[in-house]
Amino acid sequence: QVQLVESGGGLVQAGGSLTLSCAASEGIFSINAMGWYRRAPGKQRELVAAIASGGSTNYADSVKGRFTISRDNAKNTVYLQMNMLKPDDTAVYYCNAITNTIAYWGQGTQVTVSS
């Protein structure tokens, strides 16, 4: 059972934008950080962006200046605003949430960027 529900993926042309969202179940308590990972065909899963409860962020070098992560702590929801998308951004994007005891993962949402 997925406990993080993702939405916002889709097909976009290079240079376009998409916004992903991920809402944590109310059954997940004490979320310290949330983030986004992605897995492209033939590649390892990589961290895209992460944000802590206090607001500090971390981005992969490849997305700095193009992607913005934000979080609504009260709603346990994380967002990823993706601008100036490139074909190399094509991947399945997974959100995760880190609690005091365990990490939770979303079901994944496909982002496809056409040339």
C-alpha positions in Angstrom: 0.0 0.0 0.0 1.4 3.4 -1.0 1.3 5.9 1.8 2.5 8.9 -0.3 0.2 9.8 -3.2 1.9 11.6 -6.1 0.4 13.6 -8.9 1.4 16.0 -11.6 3.5 13.9 -14.0 3.0 13.9 -17.7 4.4 14.7 -21.1 6.0 18.0 -21.8 8.1 19.5 -24.5 11.7 20.5 -23.8 11.8 23.9 -22.1 8.4 23.4 -20.6 7.3 23.1 -17.0 5.6 20.7 -14.7 4.7 20.7 -11.0 4.6 17.5 -9.0 2.9 17.1 -5.7 3.0 14.4 -3.0 0.7 14.1 -0.1 1.5 11.9 2.9 -1.1 9.9 4.6 -2.4 11.1 7.9 -1.1 7.8 9.3 2.4 8.9 8.8 3.6 10.9 11.8 6.6 13.0 12.7 7.9 13.7 9.1 11.3 15.3 9.4 12.1 15.6 5.7 10.5 15.0 2.3 12.1 14.8 -1.0 12.0 13.6 -4.6 14.1 10.9 -6.3 14.0 9.8 -9.9 15.0 6.8 -11.9 15.7 7.1 -15.6 15.9 4.1 -17.9 19.2 2.4 -17.5 20.2 4.6 -14.6 20.4 4.4 -10.8 17.9 6.1 -8.7 19.1 9.6 -7.8 18.2 12.3 -5.4 16.6 15.3 -7.2 15.7 17.5 -4.3 15.0 17.3 -0.6 13.6 19.7 2.1 13.7 19.5 5.8 11.0 20.6 8.2 12.9 23.8 8.9 13.0 24.7 5.2 16.6 23.9 4.3 16.9 22.4 0.8 19.2 20.2 -1.2 19.3 19.8 -5.0 21.1 17.7 -7.5 23.6 19.7 -9.4 21.8 18.9 -12.6 18.6 20.6 -11.6 19.9 23.6 -9.6 18.4 26.8 -10.9 15.6 24.9 -12.7 13.7 23.0 -10.0 12.3 24.2 -6.8 11.1 22.1 -3.9 8.7 23.3 -1.4 6.7 21.8 1.5 3.6 22.4 3.5 4.4 20.9 6.8 0.8 21.3 8.1 -0.5 19.2 5.2 2.5 16.9 5.0 2.7 17.7 1.3 5.8 18.3 -0.8 5.9 19.9 -4.3 8.5 20.0 -7.0 8.3 22.9 -9.5 10.2 21.9 -12.6 11.1 24.5 -15.2 13.2 24.5 -18.3 12.8 20.7 -18.6 15.2 18.7 -20.6 15.0 15.3 -22.2 17.5 14.1 -19.6 14.9 14.8 -17.0 12.7 12.0 -18.3 12.3 9.5 -15.5 9.9 8.1 -13.0 9.8 10.5 -10.0 9.3 9.2 -6.5 8.6 11.2 -3.4 9.7 10.1 0.0 9.1 11.1 3.6 11.5 10.4 6.4 10.1 10.0 9.9 11.8 9.3 13.2 11.7 5.6 12.5 11.1 4.8 8.8 11.2 6.1 5.2 8.0 6.0 3.1 7.8 6.1 -0.7 5.3 7.2 -3.2 4.1 5.1 -6.1 6.0 7.0 -8.7 4.9 9.4 -11.5 6.2 9.4 -15.0 7.7 12.6 -16.4 8.5 12.5 -20.1 10.2 15.4 -21.8 10.2 15.4 -25.6 12.8 17.0 -27.8 
